Amino acid sequence: MLLERINSAWLKNPPDAIPAALEDCFHERMVIQGPGFQTLGEGGREACARSYADFMRNAAVSDCSLSEPVIHLAGDSAIAVYTWRMTYEMKGQQSTESGRDVFAFTRSEGRWLAFWRAMLPD
């Protein structure tokens, strides 16, 4: 499943390998939005893939749990929603956060691609 590939790419790869692992998962117009729907990753596939690598360069994740996604499918579009909980250290400060991720996918030329993600912290 594409969502498993996306999460595995940033959780299991070294930061320099993350963009290449995500490149064929993202639509060329991929966008990531964070709290308050503030745009965090804009500039398409490459910029959004780099944003995952940048996070992992700056954060040491010690624990991350993701729930099974709920997927809503309509033709060539899909929405996936799941909860997450993560503990990480950044700049000497340990944080534990939780929330939901919402991904929008489209089927293009026979394959699924993510084109929008919203991170919604609790």
N, C-alpha and C positions, 0 to 999 in steps of 0.2 A: 504494500500500500504506500502511496506517495507520502502521506503524512508521516508514516514511520521512517521513511528515508530521510525526510527533512529533519526530523528530530534526532535521528541517529547521526546525521552528518555533523551537526554542531556539538552533540554530546560526546561523540567517540573519536573525532578526528582532531589532530593538532590544528591550531588556528590557521596556519598557512595552507592547509589542505581543504578547509571548509568551503571557500568560494567555488572551487572546482567541483566539490561534491554536491553543491546546491545548484549549480548553474543549469542543469537540465531539469530541475524541479520547478523553476520559476519562469513565469511568462516574461517576455521582454519589457512589459509595463508594470511589473510587480511594485506594490506599495506596501509599506508597513506603518501602522499607526499605533500609538501608545495611549497612555492615560489621557482622557479627555479628547480622544481621537486626534491628538497631536501627531503630525507626520514625523516619523522617526527615520524611515528609510524611503527615500524617493530617488528616482533616477534610474529605475528599472532593475532588471535582473542582477546585474553586476554590483550595483550599489547596495542592494538589499542583501545579497550574499556576503558582501564585505562587512555589513553591519553585524552579522552573526560572528564573523571572525574577530571583529574589533571587540565585541563583548567578551569573547573567550580569551583574548589577549590580556584583557584588563581584570577579569574575574576568575577566581579559582572556585569552581563549583564543587562542593563537597557532597551535596545530596540534591537529587531532582526526581520528583515523581510526577507522572502524567497519567490522567485517567483515560479510560477507553473513550475515543471520540464518539459523539452522536453525529451521524451524517445524514444530511437531507439532500436528496438527489432530484433534479428536474431536468431531463434531457441532457444537454451538454454542460450543465452547471451543477455545482455541488457546494454545500456549506458544511464545514466540520467544526464542532465546538467541543472543547475538552477543558478540564481543570488541571492546574499545575500547582506544585509547591516546590520551592527551590531555596537551598541554603548556599550562600557563596560569600567569598571574601573579596573585597575590592578596596584598594588603598588602605589596607590594614584594618578595615571595618567589616565585621561579619554581619550579614543580613539574612533574614528568612522572609520570603515573600510568597504569596499565593495569589491565584487569580484564574482567569479564563483566557483562552486563546480562541479566536474565531478566524478560520481560514475560508476564503472563497477560491474555488477551483473552476477551471474551464477545460473542456476537452477540445483540443486543437490538433488537427491533422492526426486524429486517432490516439492521442496521448493526453493524459491529464497534466495540467500545470497549475500551480498556485499563482494567483494574480493579486491577492489582497489578504492582509493579515492584520487583525487588531488584537493587541495585548491589553487585557483589562484586569489590572491588579485589583484585589479585594480592598 
